[in-house]
Amino acid sequence: MSIQFPPELLNQSHTVRQNYYDSYTMGHPFLDDAFEVIKPIIRDCGESRLIFVVGPTGVGKTKLRLLIEKWITENLWKEISDKGRIPFASMEVSLQKSGLFNAKDHLKRCLYSLNEPPELIKNKINFGVEGVYHNETGNLRIKSRILETELGWALEQALIYRKPQIFLIDEAHHFLCVASGRKLTDVPEAIKSLANRTEVLHGLLGTYDLLTLHDIGDQLSRRSIYIHLPRYNAEFTEDREIWQSVVWNFQCNIPMPEMPDFLDIWSYLYERSLGCVGILKNWTRNALSDALDENAKTITRKHLERRALSIGQCRNILKKIKEGEKRYLEIEGEVEQLRTDLGLSEPPVSRICFIPKTPSAKTPNNSQQSKKDVGKRKPVRDPVGQDKEVI
């Protein structure tokens, strides 16, 4: 077995070694596939200006976002000559202490994410509202008392001025945590409208909860692209082999005197990370931190067990993953029903011979008097209480 990290790291401080592993990025098939699918869309998205990247928690969606940002900066941006533009903008959707999404706070965060770098000081954005401005030192300022509509207008102007290749929004499933007085589709529909007006591609990365929006609104569906970033499923031989390769690469990049034997316990690592590379990376990262603090020679199973997700946590996450995977398969598996609805499942007939189905007979109007049934006496009021005739 051979190490893959620079050997001189072993003479560096714990912080340097920890930072090396934190920044280590390993490509793997599912991540690479999603990356290759999204690149041509970023180059030219056409009318589809919304990308939904969905997958389990901890599967590597944030890592995909970082890869996209690096690719745009190092490759795609060489083709851009407009000095007033920025390569990309990205931000993470946050929730308030109440656990609810706040649209006004989100718009502010979007504006700060589009704040221009120092070299664009000569190309200031005209936000078009008094509540959003740059102070004398060039720093962005947003007044506390400002309407949500004004923030929306300012964001639209910022996107038009800066024209990023893509606006990436991480943890986008938090959009669904809205207060009861607001519709579930308000924010996604607003983003769709904003993307159309500014002609800026928006990428929303989140868990399978984002699939909730699939059946809501034909306009949102028509202008959206869904990209799946799945976990590795131990039910399949190929996935097990890839998982073991992932485990091997991680153990070869642990900057410690002795290489840990992750491969020998790959099933345990799968069990507590559910086949999600992001969870595995964070788990082994935390175990490395403990091992460095103890001046250990390598990461042991005890270090891993100390930092592993509990069985209860794993079962709860797995339940959500299974539900999301089932929903995604249902959406992808509806092709036969779609073909039937479109009339592609049966041989065509001539329009001349086509006899449309007759509508079912309508029930008679209550206001119309129904015909009298034969032999049935018409109801009348019979006289009562009359004296009998005396003979």
Secondary structure, DSSP 4 states (H G I P E B T S, - for coil): ----S-GGGGGS-HHHHHHHHHH-----HHHHHHHHHHHHHHH--TT--EEEEE--TTSSHHHHHHHHHHHHHHTGGGG---TT--S-EEEE----TTS---HHHHHHHHHHHTPPPGGGTTS----SSTTEEE-TTS-EEE-SS--HHHHHHHHHHHHHHH--S-EEEESGGGGG---TTS-TTHHHHHHHHHHHHHT--EEEEE-GGGGGGGGS-HHHHHTEEEEE-PPPPTTSHHHHHHHHHHHHHHHHT--SSS----GGGHHHHHHHHTT-HHHHHHHHHHHHHHHHHTT-SS--HHHHHHHSPPHHHHHHHHHHHHHHHHHHHHHHTTHHHHHHHTT-SS----TTT--PPPPPPPPPPTTSPPPPPTT-PPP-PPP-SPPPPP-
